[in-house]
Amino acid sequence: AQSVAQPEDQVNVAEGNPLTVKCTYSVSGNPYLFWYVQYPNRGLQFLLKYITGDNLVKGSYGFEAEFNKSQTSFHLKKPSALVSDSALYFCAVRAQAGTALIFGKGTTLSVSS
Amino acid sequence: NAGVTQTPKFQVLKTGQSMTLQCAQDMNHNSMYWYRQDPGMGLRLIYYSASEGTTDKGEVPNGYNVSRLNKREFSLRLESAAPSQTSVYFCASSVERGNEQFFGPGTRLTVL
């Protein structure tokens, strides 16, 4: 069965420190991977995606994600966190062409000043 | 370019009442989706429409019906609302099924 997991319900970091939000997946075939962010009382916003090519993908707001095929992971990273990055982050995976995205349960990122 | 719009933003229903949530997109996307979001459950797919004229069940379709009215519009209907349907409902669209999705602002529904 195809699935995606976000092992941490919450991640806490201090402003200016690097942040990582973890995502692992289980699919057959080559996955398409996505990260979304949700601010309070808003819809989800697309951050970045990996389809093929360079394992390090750059996205919006200074975020990047690293695809690791051997570890089946797609962790979201940012070199220097901002308080305004505090939000709920979702990882999603598409297993095969034409199938719907499968979303993880989300990780709450809290950045303290 | 408004993206994905949803109406209403908030709604309170009594058990047994019916209502329709409206969604429209102006990005000429083929695929549209309805999700519900509950604390600790993430996003769960209710129904989706891969293209105009087609609809398919997602993970949690019971108690809901959908209509893909045209390429732009995809509505979600609750025929007889239950307290378990209290949730935040999101509509989304994508160029094709499996591409990145663009989300509306959500409808917060409470069923008493």
Interface residues (C-beta under 8 A of the other chain):
Chain A: Y32 F34 Y36 N41 R42 G43 L44 Q45 F46 K49 F90 R94 Q96 A97 G98 T99 A100 L101 F103 G104 K105 G106
Chain B: V4 Y33 G40 M41 G42 L43 L45 Y48 A50 G58 F90 A92 E96 R97 G98 E100 Q101 F102 F103 G104 P105 G106
